[in-house]
């Protein structure tokens, strides 16, 4: 267990596309339970849920899952992660923070481990994951975020993120996975930055980092986990599992 790393799972019930998402039933358990267990199994650090709804808090208390209550209205999941970190840092000190989105119930523990190892490497401020897109339908799906990459030594660096197929004319396209790792210092810096123009256009928060000169290192994983953003996504996920 890496005691200098804190994994935060930010969730809220008032999702515009899928209200009540964190507590939806997947194989007899709420989605948040699946994500939390995968994070714990990664053995990559302490795991904390950042929530803002009483119904979620009641469930977490019942299951004795570590959590903190944040404000209801925050601009993004990253703001919720930062708020939770500030509260939790009063109890314990950390060097690295992992932002694990609460809507990827089949995230592999090995993927969480991979990003936790990447962020610890010297000189890396921020990290994320990507996977080669094998299903061609995904390339033109606006809900699948693509990343343009540059190979630097043994890692990749993100050059741009888009909902459009990028780079134009490429033989291979890569899907961005919704998990980030930061040094505490980088997360503190990121939170203070204003929303960028590219971020507004694409509705992609990670572009704020690139617009402000924060490099994002990327590790590859073999298979992208299933992200559940809408009720339709849930149906597809359950169909695949059955």
C-alpha positions as CSV (number, residue, x, y, z in Angstrom):
1,X,0.0,0.0,0.0
2,X,1.3,3.4,-1.0
3,X,0.7,5.6,2.1
4,X,1.7,8.8,0.3
5,X,-1.2,8.5,-2.2
6,X,-4.8,9.4,-1.8
7,X,-7.4,8.0,-4.3
8,X,-10.5,10.2,-4.3
9,X,-13.8,9.1,-6.0
10,X,-16.0,12.2,-6.6
11,X,-19.7,11.5,-7.0
12,X,-23.0,13.4,-6.9
13,X,-26.6,12.3,-7.4
14,X,-27.6,15.3,-9.5
15,X,-26.0,14.2,-12.8
16,X,-27.7,16.0,-15.7
17,X,-27.6,13.0,-18.0
18,X,-28.2,10.3,-15.4
19,X,-29.7,11.5,-12.1
20,X,-29.0,9.2,-9.2
21,X,-26.1,7.6,-11.1
22,X,-23.8,6.7,-8.1
23,X,-26.5,4.5,-6.5
24,X,-27.7,2.6,-9.6
25,X,-27.9,-1.1,-9.1
26,X,-25.2,-3.2,-10.8
27,X,-25.3,-6.9,-9.9
28,X,-26.9,-6.2,-6.6
29,X,-24.6,-3.4,-5.5
30,X,-24.6,0.4,-6.1
31,X,-22.1,1.6,-8.7
32,X,-20.0,3.5,-6.2
33,X,-19.4,0.2,-4.3
34,X,-17.9,-1.4,-7.4
35,X,-15.6,1.6,-8.1
36,X,-14.5,1.8,-4.5
37,X,-13.7,-1.9,-4.3
38,X,-11.6,-1.8,-7.5
39,X,-9.7,1.2,-6.1
40,X,-9.0,-0.7,-2.8
41,X,-7.9,-3.8,-4.7
42,X,-5.3,-1.8,-6.6
43,X,-3.4,-1.3,-3.3
44,X,-2.3,2.1,-4.6
45,X,-3.2,4.2,-1.7
46,X,-5.9,5.3,0.7
47,X,-9.3,5.4,-0.9
48,X,-11.8,8.2,-0.1
49,X,-15.3,8.9,-1.6
50,X,-16.1,12.6,-2.0
51,X,-19.9,13.0,-1.9
52,X,-22.5,15.7,-1.3
53,X,-25.8,13.8,-0.9
54,X,-27.3,12.4,2.3
55,X,-28.6,9.2,0.7
56,X,-25.0,8.4,-0.4
57,X,-23.5,9.4,2.9
58,X,-26.0,7.1,4.7
59,X,-24.9,4.2,2.5
60,X,-21.2,4.9,3.0
61,X,-21.7,5.1,6.8
62,X,-23.5,1.8,6.7
63,X,-20.7,0.1,4.8
64,X,-18.0,1.9,6.7
65,X,-16.5,3.3,3.6
66,X,-14.2,6.4,4.2
67,X,-15.8,9.5,2.8
68,X,-16.1,13.3,3.2
69,X,-19.0,15.5,2.5
70,X,-18.4,18.4,0.2
71,X,-20.5,21.3,-1.0
72,X,-23.4,20.5,-3.4
73,X,-22.5,23.1,-5.9
74,X,-18.9,22.8,-7.2
75,X,-17.8,23.5,-10.8
76,X,-16.4,20.0,-11.5
77,X,-15.4,16.6,-10.2
78,X,-11.8,17.9,-9.8
79,X,-13.1,20.7,-7.6
80,X,-14.8,18.0,-5.5
81,X,-11.6,16.0,-5.3
82,X,-9.7,19.1,-4.2
83,X,-12.3,20.0,-1.6
84,X,-12.1,16.5,-0.2
85,X,-8.3,16.5,-0.2
86,X,-8.2,19.8,1.8
87,X,-10.5,18.2,4.4
88,X,-8.6,15.0,4.5
89,X,-5.1,16.5,4.6
90,X,-5.9,17.7,8.1
91,X,-5.8,14.0,9.1
92,X,-2.9,12.8,7.0
93,X,-0.3,14.1,4.6
94,X,-0.1,12.9,1.0
95,X,2.2,13.6,-2.0
96,X,0.0,12.3,-4.8
97,X,-3.7,12.5,-5.5
98,X,-5.6,10.2,-7.9
99,X,-9.0,11.4,-9.3
100,X,-10.9,8.2,-10.1
101,X,-14.3,9.0,-11.7
102,X,-17.2,7.2,-10.0
103,X,-18.9,6.0,-13.2
104,X,-16.4,3.4,-14.4
105,X,-17.5,0.3,-12.4
106,X,-15.3,-2.2,-14.3
107,X,-12.0,-0.2,-14.0
108,X,-9.2,-2.7,-13.5
109,X,-7.3,-2.5,-10.3
110,X,-4.1,-2.9,-12.4
111,X,-5.0,0.3,-14.3
112,X,-5.3,2.3,-11.1
113,X,-1.9,0.8,-10.1
114,X,-0.4,1.8,-13.4
115,X,-1.3,5.5,-13.0
116,X,-0.1,5.5,-9.4
117,X,3.3,4.3,-10.5
118,X,3.5,6.8,-13.4
119,X,2.8,9.9,-11.2
120,X,5.6,8.9,-8.8
121,X,8.2,9.1,-11.6
122,X,10.6,12.1,-11.4
123,X,9.4,15.3,-13.1
124,X,5.9,14.1,-13.8
125,X,3.2,16.6,-12.6
126,X,0.0,15.0,-14.0
127,X,-0.9,11.7,-15.5
128,X,-3.7,9.8,-17.2
129,X,-4.5,6.7,-19.2
130,X,-5.5,5.9,-22.7
131,X,-6.4,2.9,-24.8
132,X,-6.3,2.1,-28.5
133,X,-9.8,2.2,-30.0
134,X,-10.6,-1.1,-31.6
135,X,-14.3,-0.5,-32.3
136,X,-14.5,1.9,-35.2
137,X,-18.0,3.2,-34.1
138,X,-16.2,4.8,-31.1
139,X,-14.0,7.0,-33.3
140,X,-17.0,9.2,-34.3
141,X,-18.8,9.0,-31.0
142,X,-18.8,12.4,-29.4
143,X,-19.1,10.9,-25.9
144,X,-15.8,9.1,-26.4
145,X,-12.9,11.5,-25.8
146,X,-9.9,11.0,-28.1
147,X,-6.4,12.0,-27.3
148,X,-3.6,12.9,-29.7
149,X,-0.3,11.6,-28.3
150,X,3.5,12.1,-28.7
151,X,5.9,9.4,-27.7
152,X,8.5,10.7,-25.3
153,X,11.1,8.1,-24.1
154,X,9.1,5.2,-22.5
155,X,5.9,7.3,-22.0
156,X,3.5,9.3,-24.1
157,X,2.5,12.9,-23.6
158,X,-0.9,14.3,-24.4
159,X,-0.9,17.0,-27.1
160,X,-4.7,17.5,-27.3
161,X,-8.0,16.0,-26.2
162,X,-11.1,16.2,-28.3
163,X,-14.5,14.7,-28.8
164,X,-13.7,14.7,-32.6
165,X,-11.5,12.0,-34.3
166,X,-8.0,13.3,-33.8
167,X,-5.4,13.3,-35.3
168,X,-7.1,13.7,-38.7
169,X,-6.2,10.8,-41.0
170,X,-4.5,8.7,-38.3
171,X,-4.3,4.9,-38.7
172,X,-4.9,4.5,-34.9
173,X,-7.1,6.5,-32.5
174,X,-6.8,6.5,-28.7
175,X,-9.6,6.7,-26.1
176,X,-8.9,8.8,-23.0
177,X,-9.7,7.0,-19.8
178,X,-11.4,9.1,-17.0
179,X,-8.7,8.8,-14.3
180,X,-6.1,11.4,-13.4
181,X,-3.1,11.5,-11.1
182,X,-1.5,14.7,-9.8
183,X,1.2,15.8,-7.4
184,X,-0.6,17.8,-4.6
185,X,1.2,20.9,-5.8
186,X,-0.1,20.4,-9.4
187,X,-3.6,19.9,-8.2
188,X,-3.4,23.1,-6.1
189,X,-2.1,25.0,-9.2
190,X,-4.8,23.5,-11.5
191,X,-7.7,24.5,-9.2
192,X,-6.6,28.1,-9.3
193,X,-6.6,28.4,-13.1
194,X,-9.4,30.0,-15.0
195,X,-11.5,27.9,-17.4
196,X,-9.7,28.1,-20.8
197,X,-11.3,28.7,-24.2
198,X,-10.5,25.3,-25.6
199,X,-12.0,23.7,-22.4
200,X,-15.2,25.7,-23.0
201,X,-15.4,24.6,-26.7
202,X,-14.8,20.9,-26.0
203,X,-16.3,20.7,-22.5
204,X,-13.1,18.9,-21.5
205,X,-11.6,20.0,-18.2
206,X,-8.2,18.5,-18.9
207,X,-7.6,21.0,-21.7
208,X,-7.2,23.6,-19.0
209,X,-3.9,21.9,-17.9
210,X,-2.5,21.8,-21.5
211,X,-3.6,25.5,-22.1
212,X,-1.6,26.5,-19.1
213,X,1.6,24.5,-19.8
214,X,1.0,21.6,-17.4
215,X,2.2,18.4,-19.2
216,X,0.0,15.4,-19.0
217,X,1.9,12.1,-19.2
218,X,-0.1,9.1,-20.5
219,X,0.2,5.3,-19.9
220,X,-1.4,2.8,-22.2
221,X,-3.8,0.1,-21.1
222,X,-5.1,-2.8,-23.2
223,X,-8.8,-2.3,-22.8
224,X,-10.8,0.8,-21.9
225,X,-13.3,0.3,-19.1
226,X,-17.0,1.0,-19.7
227,X,-18.0,4.5,-18.7
228,X,-21.6,4.9,-17.6
229,X,-22.8,8.4,-18.5
230,X,-26.4,7.7,-19.5
231,X,-29.1,5.1,-18.9
232,X,-28.3,3.7,-22.4
233,X,-24.7,3.2,-21.3
234,X,-26.0,1.2,-18.3
235,X,-28.1,-1.0,-20.5
236,X,-25.2,-1.7,-22.8
237,X,-22.9,-2.5,-19.9
238,X,-25.4,-4.9,-18.3
239,X,-26.0,-6.6,-21.7
240,X,-22.2,-7.2,-22.0
241,X,-22.0,-8.5,-18.5
242,X,-24.9,-11.0,-18.9
